[in-house]
């Protein structure tokens, strides 16, 4: 029976197809044709979570009390671990009872925050390119999105002067993300100080996504928004265990910062979900308590991969500035190609998967993102395939 008489809500009809979902379809088709794909598309870390984290999860599964509904606000132990991690990393003091909330991954929290605080027609500031939920969450909520187009010549850092005064006066929320997905860009502490001053002047809520907090190299240490005096009065910060701890499929993240904003998000979530399985929260607590040696190993792994790919791409005509953080490289398409066509051509000719930059908004056109999610042997194979296919930046 046809259901042509049932149509999706307008909020869904207004959304373009999620590029990662379309990529999955194309990859599945290629695999069905016997293509050996080297998938450097999604930011999906390779390998298992750390052994102590897996052991903690297994032990927690044997605890009968963990199999009931978890507390809406997360377990006290996990919230306490979040607060201790923030103090250890940034010297930021958090009240674990009101200024930290576990999430089913940071993407869920970012999307639900938009629903909790954006009314249809509200003006929201979003950099472009950006992680898709930063603009799709507001779009679903009915926001009027003002794209702040980022520029290569500004090292992909937001220029607050690009925001018209009349737009700033209307704006309710600014979403931003440093170290950045997809560009790998970092922002100085001075930028964070400026953005806090800007938000205080125009009464704008700051939403900072710090999911690459620990994937930093060459002595660089990312800044937490909450380190900046006055930031906690007007902002929240999201984090995930997906990247650093290879826990992408576990769906564990958290938000910290202003207790009033967090309470609003918690209120929405109590009507939509029951929170994270308690055994996973025990495992996540274990991850945050791992010694620094583990993080250093992860950083070294991605730094080695970064250097390897940059060196290989240089032989094909790309001159890529080494990133200071994240697990990505952001490279221009070969001359004459747009993002989608270039990524599809590369996949069809070589079986190597890149993500087209326009998946991250209009400001990403002309670029592709490479995820450093394969070992050196596979990365070497990817470079060889590009070489054999004659794919160059020229």
Secondary structure, DSSP 8 states (H G I E B T S, - for coil): ---TT----HHHHTS---HHHHHHHHHHHHHHTT---EE-SS----S---HHHHHHHHHHHT-GGGGS---TT--HHHHHHHHHHHHHHH-----TTTSEEEESSHHHHHHHHHHHH--TT-EEEEEES--THHHHHHHHHT-EEEEEE--GGGTT---GGGS-HHHHHHEEEEEE-SS-TTT-----HHHHHHHHHHHHHHT-EEEEE-TTTT-B-TT-----GGGSTTGGGTEEEEEESTTTTT-GGG--EEEEE-HHHHHHHHHHHHTT---S-HHHHHHHHHHHTS-HHHHHHHHHHHHHHHHHHHHHHHTTT------SBSSEEEEE--TT--HHHHHHHHHHHH-EE-EEGGGG-GGGTTEEEEE--S-HHHHHHHHHHHHHTT----
